[in-house]
Amino acid sequence: MSVVFLLCAITVVVSQAPLTASKPANRARELDKYARRMGIAVPAEIEHRVTARLLRRERLLTIGGLVGIAVATGVALLLPAGFDAPYVGVLVFAGAGVGGSAAAAVASSTSELSPLTGPRVARSSVPGHADYVPTLERLGSRLLPPLALLTIVAAAVALNVGALGEARLTPAYLWGSAGAWLAYAAVAGLVFAELLARRILRTGQQAATTTDLAWNDALRSQALRDLATAPIAFGFSSILVTFFDVGSLSDYQGAGAVAAAVGLGLLVLIATIGCTLVVADLVSKPQQHYWRRLWADRAAGAPA
Protein backbone atom coordinates (compact mmCIF):
# COMPACT_ATOMS: atom_id res chain seq x y z
CA MET A 1 0.00 0.00 0.00
CA SER A 2 2.88 2.37 0.75
CA VAL A 3 4.14 1.96 -2.81
CA VAL A 4 0.70 2.99 -4.09
CA PHE A 5 0.85 6.17 -2.00
CA LEU A 6 4.35 6.83 -3.33
CA LEU A 7 3.22 6.53 -6.96
CA CYS A 8 0.15 8.69 -6.32
CA ALA A 9 2.29 11.41 -4.73
CA ILE A 10 4.66 11.40 -7.71
CA THR A 11 1.69 11.65 -10.09
CA VAL A 12 0.24 14.60 -8.18
CA VAL A 13 3.56 16.46 -8.20
CA VAL A 14 4.13 15.94 -11.93
CA SER A 15 0.56 17.06 -12.72
CA GLN A 16 1.31 20.48 -11.19
CA ALA A 17 3.45 21.42 -14.20
CA PRO A 18 1.09 21.65 -17.22
CA LEU A 19 3.19 24.25 -19.03
CA THR A 20 6.37 22.23 -18.62
CA ALA A 21 4.68 19.00 -19.72
CA SER A 22 3.05 20.53 -22.81
CA LYS A 23 4.74 20.93 -26.18
CA PRO A 24 5.95 24.47 -27.05
CA ALA A 25 3.21 24.71 -29.69
CA ASN A 26 0.53 24.01 -27.05
CA ARG A 27 1.88 26.32 -24.36
CA ALA A 28 -0.30 29.22 -25.50
CA ARG A 29 -3.36 27.15 -24.55
CA GLU A 30 -1.94 26.34 -21.10
CA LEU A 31 -0.94 29.98 -20.60
CA ASP A 32 -4.51 31.01 -21.41
CA LYS A 33 -5.73 28.68 -18.64
CA TYR A 34 -3.31 30.36 -16.22
CA ALA A 35 -4.57 33.76 -17.35
CA ARG A 36 -8.19 32.78 -16.75
CA ARG A 37 -7.37 31.64 -13.22
CA MET A 38 -5.60 34.95 -12.63
CA GLY A 39 -8.56 36.84 -14.10
CA ILE A 40 -6.57 38.78 -16.72
CA ALA A 41 -5.54 38.28 -20.35
CA VAL A 42 -1.88 38.02 -21.32
CA PRO A 43 -0.83 40.75 -23.81
CA ALA A 44 1.49 39.59 -26.59
CA GLU A 45 4.31 41.94 -25.55
CA ILE A 46 4.80 40.24 -22.15
CA GLU A 47 3.74 36.69 -23.05
CA HIS A 48 7.32 35.44 -23.34
CA ARG A 49 8.35 36.92 -19.97
CA VAL A 50 5.28 35.56 -18.17
CA THR A 51 5.71 32.12 -19.74
CA ALA A 52 9.39 31.97 -18.79
CA ARG A 53 8.61 32.86 -15.18
CA LEU A 54 5.78 30.35 -14.88
CA LEU A 55 7.94 27.63 -16.45
CA ARG A 56 10.71 28.29 -13.93
CA ARG A 57 8.24 28.07 -11.05
CA GLU A 58 6.74 24.83 -12.36
CA ARG A 59 10.11 23.19 -12.86
CA LEU A 60 11.36 24.07 -9.38
CA LEU A 61 8.00 23.04 -7.87
CA THR A 62 8.30 19.64 -9.56
CA ILE A 63 11.92 19.16 -8.52
CA GLY A 64 11.14 20.28 -4.95
CA GLY A 65 8.15 17.96 -4.74
CA LEU A 66 10.12 14.96 -5.99
CA VAL A 67 13.01 15.73 -3.62
CA GLY A 68 10.49 16.00 -0.78
CA ILE A 69 9.07 12.59 -1.68
CA ALA A 70 12.57 11.10 -1.78
CA VAL A 71 13.43 12.56 1.64
CA ALA A 72 10.11 11.37 3.10
CA THR A 73 10.75 7.89 1.71
CA GLY A 74 14.18 7.87 3.35
CA VAL A 75 12.70 8.96 6.66
CA ALA A 76 10.01 6.25 6.37
CA LEU A 77 12.68 3.60 5.98
CA LEU A 78 14.21 4.74 9.28
CA LEU A 79 10.94 4.42 11.21
CA PRO A 80 10.61 1.59 13.76
CA ALA A 81 8.10 -0.14 11.45
CA GLY A 82 9.99 0.84 8.31
CA PHE A 83 8.17 1.41 5.02
CA ASP A 84 5.27 -0.67 6.35
CA ALA A 85 4.38 1.93 9.01
CA PRO A 86 0.65 2.76 8.79
CA TYR A 87 1.21 6.47 8.21
CA VAL A 88 3.86 6.29 5.46
CA GLY A 89 1.29 7.65 2.99
CA VAL A 90 0.82 10.74 5.14
CA LEU A 91 4.59 11.20 5.39
CA VAL A 92 5.10 10.83 1.62
CA PHE A 93 2.36 13.31 0.71
CA ALA A 94 3.66 15.67 3.40
CA GLY A 95 7.10 15.47 1.79
CA ALA A 96 5.62 16.25 -1.61
CA GLY A 97 3.69 19.24 -0.26
CA VAL A 98 6.56 20.61 1.79
CA GLY A 99 9.15 20.19 -0.96
CA GLY A 100 6.92 21.59 -3.68
CA SER A 101 5.72 24.59 -1.69
CA ALA A 102 9.23 25.50 -0.52
CA ALA A 103 10.64 25.26 -4.06
CA ALA A 104 7.76 27.29 -5.52
CA ALA A 105 8.33 29.97 -2.89
CA VAL A 106 12.02 30.16 -3.81
CA ALA A 107 11.26 30.34 -7.53
CA SER A 108 8.57 33.02 -7.24
CA SER A 109 10.35 35.20 -4.67
CA THR A 110 13.70 35.23 -6.49
CA SER A 111 11.93 36.16 -9.73
CA GLU A 112 10.10 38.95 -7.91
CA LEU A 113 13.38 40.31 -6.52
CA SER A 114 15.15 40.38 -9.90
CA PRO A 115 16.72 43.77 -10.84
CA LEU A 116 14.36 46.31 -12.41
CA THR A 117 14.87 47.53 -15.97
CA GLY A 118 12.71 49.79 -18.09
CA PRO A 119 9.92 52.26 -17.25
CA ARG A 120 7.57 52.08 -14.29
CA VAL A 121 3.92 53.16 -14.14
CA ALA A 122 3.13 55.33 -11.13
CA ARG A 123 0.24 54.31 -8.87
CA SER A 124 -1.68 56.40 -6.37
CA SER A 125 -1.07 54.11 -3.36
CA VAL A 126 1.39 51.39 -2.41
CA PRO A 127 -0.23 47.93 -2.13
CA GLY A 128 0.31 45.98 1.08
CA HIS A 129 0.53 42.31 1.98
CA ALA A 130 -3.25 42.05 2.46
CA ASP A 131 -3.77 43.25 -1.13
CA TYR A 132 -1.93 40.22 -2.49
CA VAL A 133 -2.59 37.37 -0.04
CA PRO A 134 -6.12 36.33 1.10
CA THR A 135 -6.96 36.49 4.80
CA LEU A 136 -7.22 32.70 5.27
CA GLU A 137 -3.76 32.14 3.80
CA ARG A 138 -2.19 34.93 5.85
CA LEU A 139 -3.72 33.63 9.08
CA GLY A 140 -2.86 30.02 8.24
CA SER A 141 0.79 30.82 7.61
CA ARG A 142 1.06 32.60 10.97
CA LEU A 143 -0.96 30.18 13.12
CA LEU A 144 0.04 26.70 11.91
CA PRO A 145 3.80 26.88 12.70
CA PRO A 146 3.30 27.72 16.41
CA LEU A 147 0.45 25.19 16.56
CA ALA A 148 2.79 22.52 15.17
CA LEU A 149 5.38 23.36 17.82
CA LEU A 150 2.66 23.30 20.48
CA THR A 151 1.68 19.80 19.32
CA ILE A 152 5.23 18.56 19.98
CA VAL A 153 5.22 20.20 23.42
CA ALA A 154 1.84 18.63 24.25
CA ALA A 155 3.10 15.19 23.21
CA ALA A 156 6.22 15.66 25.36
CA VAL A 157 4.10 16.64 28.37
CA ALA A 158 1.78 13.65 27.83
CA LEU A 159 4.80 11.34 27.64
CA ASN A 160 6.32 12.87 30.78
CA VAL A 161 3.20 12.46 32.92
CA GLY A 162 2.60 8.90 31.70
CA ALA A 163 -0.60 9.64 29.77
CA LEU A 164 0.69 7.60 26.81
CA GLY A 165 1.04 4.45 28.90
CA GLU A 166 3.90 2.09 28.08
CA ALA A 167 4.76 4.04 24.97
CA ARG A 168 7.69 3.02 22.78
CA LEU A 169 8.80 6.64 22.87
CA THR A 170 11.58 8.64 24.49
CA PRO A 171 11.90 12.42 24.81
CA ALA A 172 14.98 12.30 22.56
CA TYR A 173 13.03 10.47 19.85
CA LEU A 174 10.11 12.90 20.12
CA TRP A 175 12.18 16.09 19.85
CA GLY A 176 14.20 14.63 16.99
CA SER A 177 11.26 13.07 15.12
CA ALA A 178 10.16 13.97 11.61
CA GLY A 179 7.19 15.89 13.02
CA ALA A 180 9.45 17.92 15.29
CA TRP A 181 11.84 18.84 12.47
CA LEU A 182 8.88 19.85 10.32
CA ALA A 183 7.69 22.08 13.19
CA TYR A 184 11.12 23.70 13.50
CA ALA A 185 11.17 24.25 9.73
CA ALA A 186 7.66 25.72 9.86
CA VAL A 187 8.66 28.33 12.45
CA ALA A 188 11.89 29.15 10.61
CA GLY A 189 9.99 29.28 7.32
CA LEU A 190 7.45 31.68 8.80
CA VAL A 191 10.18 34.09 9.93
CA PHE A 192 11.94 33.84 6.57
CA ALA A 193 8.66 34.29 4.64
CA GLU A 194 7.68 37.38 6.62
CA LEU A 195 11.08 39.02 6.11
CA LEU A 196 11.21 38.17 2.42
CA ALA A 197 7.63 39.33 1.87
CA ARG A 198 8.50 42.73 3.31
CA ARG A 199 11.47 42.99 0.99
CA ILE A 200 9.34 42.07 -2.03
CA LEU A 201 6.75 44.69 -1.10
CA ARG A 202 9.49 47.32 -0.93
CA THR A 203 10.77 46.37 -4.39
CA GLY A 204 9.54 48.53 -7.28
CA GLN A 205 7.39 47.08 -10.04
CA GLN A 206 8.54 47.13 -13.67
CA ALA A 207 5.57 48.12 -15.86
CA ALA A 208 5.30 50.21 -19.01
CA THR A 209 1.48 50.04 -19.17
CA THR A 210 -1.38 49.46 -16.75
CA THR A 211 -1.89 46.00 -18.26
CA ASP A 212 1.74 45.22 -17.56
CA LEU A 213 1.29 46.53 -14.01
CA ALA A 214 -1.78 44.33 -13.51
CA TRP A 215 0.21 41.25 -14.55
CA ASN A 216 3.03 42.35 -12.30
CA ASP A 217 0.50 42.44 -9.46
CA ALA A 218 -0.72 38.96 -10.45
CA LEU A 219 2.80 37.51 -10.37
CA ARG A 220 3.64 39.35 -7.16
CA SER A 221 0.50 37.92 -5.59
CA GLN A 222 1.58 34.45 -6.69
CA ALA A 223 5.04 34.97 -5.16
CA LEU A 224 3.66 36.18 -1.82
CA ARG A 225 1.06 33.40 -1.73
CA ASP A 226 3.80 30.84 -2.41
CA LEU A 227 5.74 32.27 0.54
CA ALA A 228 2.65 32.00 2.76
CA THR A 229 1.96 28.43 1.60
CA ALA A 230 5.36 27.10 2.68
CA PRO A 231 4.86 27.56 6.48
CA ILE A 232 1.30 26.25 6.09
CA ALA A 233 2.55 23.06 4.40
CA PHE A 234 5.33 22.57 6.96
CA GLY A 235 3.04 23.26 9.92
CA PHE A 236 0.09 21.13 8.82
CA SER A 237 2.38 18.27 7.79
CA SER A 238 4.13 18.44 11.17
CA ILE A 239 0.83 18.17 13.04
CA LEU A 240 -0.36 15.17 11.01
CA VAL A 241 2.97 13.33 11.14
CA THR A 242 3.30 13.95 14.90
CA PHE A 243 -0.20 12.64 15.64
CA PHE A 244 0.33 9.49 13.58
CA ASP A 245 3.87 8.93 14.84
CA VAL A 246 3.02 9.34 18.54
CA GLY A 247 -0.22 7.41 18.13
CA SER A 248 1.46 4.42 16.49
CA LEU A 249 4.08 4.18 19.26
CA SER A 250 1.75 4.78 22.22
CA ASP A 251 0.12 2.20 24.44
CA TYR A 252 -3.28 2.86 22.90
CA GLN A 253 -4.71 -0.47 24.10
CA GLY A 254 -3.58 -0.06 27.71
CA ALA A 255 -2.96 2.91 30.00
CA GLY A 256 -2.70 5.25 27.03
CA ALA A 257 -6.18 4.43 25.68
CA VAL A 258 -7.73 7.68 26.97
CA ALA A 259 -4.94 9.81 25.51
CA ALA A 260 -5.25 7.90 22.22
CA ALA A 261 -8.98 8.60 22.05
CA VAL A 262 -8.44 12.28 22.80
CA GLY A 263 -5.64 12.45 20.25
CA LEU A 264 -7.78 10.78 17.59
CA GLY A 265 -10.60 13.24 18.27
CA LEU A 266 -8.23 16.19 18.00
CA LEU A 267 -6.74 14.80 14.79
CA VAL A 268 -10.19 14.46 13.20
CA LEU A 269 -11.11 17.96 14.37
CA ILE A 270 -7.92 19.54 13.03
CA ALA A 271 -8.18 17.67 9.71
CA THR A 272 -11.85 18.67 9.32
CA ILE A 273 -11.15 22.33 10.08
CA GLY A 274 -8.12 22.28 7.77
CA CYS A 275 -10.03 20.74 4.87
CA THR A 276 -12.95 23.14 5.38
CA LEU A 277 -10.66 26.17 5.31
CA VAL A 278 -8.84 24.87 2.21
CA VAL A 279 -12.16 24.40 0.39
CA ALA A 280 -13.33 27.86 1.49
CA ASP A 281 -10.08 29.36 0.22
CA LEU A 282 -10.31 27.58 -3.13
CA VAL A 283 -13.95 28.58 -3.61
CA SER A 284 -12.98 32.23 -3.09
CA LYS A 285 -10.61 32.03 -6.12
CA PRO A 286 -7.50 33.22 -4.24
CA GLN A 287 -5.57 33.71 -7.51
CA GLN A 288 -7.85 36.68 -8.21
CA HIS A 289 -7.59 38.22 -4.75
CA TYR A 290 -5.13 40.86 -6.01
CA TRP A 291 -7.59 41.79 -8.77
CA ARG A 292 -10.48 42.32 -6.37
CA ARG A 293 -8.30 44.45 -4.08
CA LEU A 294 -6.33 46.49 -6.61
CA TRP A 295 -8.26 46.49 -9.88
CA ALA A 296 -11.91 46.07 -8.88
CA ASP A 297 -12.72 49.65 -9.95
CA ARG A 298 -11.85 48.83 -13.57
CA ALA A 299 -13.95 47.14 -16.20
CA ALA A 300 -14.07 43.34 -16.21
CA GLY A 301 -11.33 41.71 -18.25
CA ALA A 302 -7.95 43.21 -18.98
CA PRO A 303 -7.45 46.69 -17.53
CA ALA A 304 -7.40 49.57 -19.97
Secondary structure, DSSP 4 states (H G I P E B T S, - for coil): -HHHHHHHHHHHHHTT-HHHHS-GGGHHHHHHHHHHHHTS---HHHHHHHHHHHHHHHHHHHHHHHHHHHHHHHHHHHSTTGGG-TTHHHHHHHHHHHHHHHHHHHHHHHHHTSPP-S-B---SS---HHHHS-HHHHHHHHHHHHHHHHHHHHHHHHHHTTTT-S-S--HHHHHTSHHHHHHHHHHHHHHHHHHHHHHHHHS---BSSHHHHHHHHHHHHHHHHHHHHHHHHHHHHHHHHHHHHHHHHS-TTTTTHHHHHHHHHHHHHHHHHHHHHHHHHHHT-GGGHHHHHHSTTSPSSS--
